């Protein structure tokens, strides 16, 4: 597999290593990064970090300590290389492990913010790719919604924030699981990325130990030439 170095979209002075044939960052990760609003001096966790696109963008917005978890070694290696390339090793730490093993690394109630651009498709989905690392990134083979919300509740501080991207067709499931795990859904932004006027993505903000009080927004990004500061 050939590794290539690319500009990180239009973010100044940020570069990223990617596999030439396959695993590349998506618009979803960029939009989630822009939606996340971190202050300085926080503790931030990025689940399913992939090649660390979200930590790299967030590092432009905050001096906070950022930790990314990536289960796949080949993708973890790309993330580590990208962090070092951008001279961010002191701010961003990448861990190569299953996020379900987070208790080996951190105490509970540790993080102020968690971000997650997770696999969108259930593991029983019949449409899969012949390349295993793509399947793990896209299907709930190693993590599912229940894991995400259980971990978020356990490792966020009280009133800590979870920012997540997902598909609109799983909204009812997400709200039910979030509520069961005491993660109040506070905002949902439906994203339209084409001319069909049908949302293809949604961004959610949830707050630990908060009741659901959902604000709904819609953003059409189909004609955006840049995604910085659109939320």
N, C-alpha and C positions, 0 to 999 in steps of 0.2 A: 504494500500500500504506500503510495507516494504522499508525503506531507508537504503542504504548501503554506507559505506565509501570506496572509491577506490583510488589507486594511480592515479595521473594524468599522465598516459602514462609513459614516461621516463624523465619527468621533475622533477629534484631533489627537494625534500622537498615541493612538492605541492600535495594536496589531494583534493578530490571532493566528495560531497554527491550526490547520484543518486537514482532514484527509481529502485528497483530490477526488476520490471516488466515493462520495457518500456523506459522511457525518459532518454536516456544516450547520452553523447557527441559523436560526430561523427568525422571521419577523416577530413571531410570538415572544421570543426572548428579548428582543429589542423593546417591544411595547411594554412587557412586564417590567423591564428595567426602568423605563421612563415613568411608568405608573407608580413605582415604589419611591417613596419620599423619605429618605433617611436623614436624620440630623447627624451632627458630629458626635464622636465619643460613645458610640453604641456598639453592641455585639450583634452581628448579622450572620445568619445561616442561610446558605443557598442549597436546598436539596436538589438532587438530580442535576448537578451543576454542568455536566457535559464538558465541553472544552472551556468552561469558565467565562462565557460571554457576559453573564449577568454580573458576577463580581467585577469584571473589568470595567463595565459601564458604571456600576455603582461607585467604583473608586474615584470617578470623576466628580461625584456629587457629595462625597463624605470622606472624612478621615477615619471612619469607624473600622474596627477589626472585622474582617469578612472571612468566613469559613465556608468552603464548598465541599460537598460530599459527592464522589463519583465512584460507582461500583465497578465500572469496566476499566481494566488496566490500560488498554490502548488509548482510551479517551482521557483517562486521568493523566497519562503522559503528555498528551497534547495540552491539557489545562496547565500542568506544571511548567511546560516550556513557554506557554503564552504569558503566564504570570512573571516568569523570570525575564522574558524578552522585554516586557514593559517595566521592569525594575520595581515590581510591586511585592516582592517576597516578604517584606516586613509588614505589609498590610493584609495580604491575602494568603490564606493557608488552604491547600487542597488536600483532602484526605481520601485515600483509595480504600474504601470499605463500603459495606452495606449500611445505609442510613439507619437500619434497624439495630445496628450495633453502636449507636451514638452514645450509649451509656458508658462505653469504654473511654470516652474522650471528654465528656462534659457532664457537669452536675445538672440537676433539674432546675427549671426557672432561670436559665442562664442568658437566653437571648432576648433582645428587644424586638427584633424583626426576623421573620423567616420568609424567604421567597421560594417559590417552587413552580417550575415549568415542567410538569410531570408527564409520564406517558398518558396519552388520551384514550387509548383503546383497551377494552377489557381483554384479558388473556385468552378468553374463549372465542375471540374474533377469528374468523377463518382466513382473513386476508392478511398474510404475513410475508415478510421479505425473506429471501434465501440467505441473507447476510445476518448473522446472529446479533451483532452489536446494534444493528438498526432495529431489530425486533425488540430488544431490551429497552431501547430508547423510546419506542412508540407504543408498546403494549405493557400491560400491568403484570409483567413476569416477575419482577423483583420488588415492586412497591405498588400499593393501590390507595384509593382515596381514604380508606379507613386508617391505614398506616400513617398517611400524611397528617390527618387531623389528630390522631392520638399522640404522635410525636410533637406536633405543634403545641398542643395543650400542655404536655409534660415539660417541654423545654423552653417555652416562652415565659417571660415574666408576666405577672398580673397586668392585664390590659395591653399585653404585647400584641404585635400585628403580624398577621399572615397575609402576604400578597401572593395570589396564585392565578395562573392562566389555565383555561380549559375550554372544552367544547360546549356550546349552549345546550345541546341535546342531553347533557348529563346534569343540568341545573337542579332538577328536583332531587336527584340522588345526592348531590353535593350539599344542598341546604339541609337535608335530613341528617346526613353524617356530621356536618358541622355543628348542628344544633345538639345532637346526641353527645358531642364531645365538648360542649360548652364553649364553642367558638362562634360567637355571634356574627352573622353576615351583615355587614354595614353598608357595603356599596358593591354594585355590579355595573360594569361598563360593557355593553355589547359593541363589538368591533365589526365593521363592515369593510372588507378589503377588496371588493369588486363591485360591479354595477348591478348586481342582482337585488341589492337592498335587503339581503338576508344576512344576518350576522353569522360569521364563520368562526368567531372567537369571542371569549368573554374574559374579562379581568375581574377578580374579586378581592375585596379587602375584608378580612375577618378579625375580630378582636377577642382575645381570651377573656372569659368571664363577663361577657357582655351579651345582652339580649339582641335578637334580630331586630333591626330597624333599618330596612333596606332602602337605599336610594338607588334609583335606576338611571343610567345615562346611556346615550348612544353616540358613538364616534365613527365617522366615515373617514378612513385613512387612505382610501383608494387613490386619491389625487395628491397625497402628501409627498413632497420631494425630500423632506426630512422629518424624522419622528421625534426630534429632541423637543422637550417641553410642550407636548401637545395636550397633556392632561392638566 
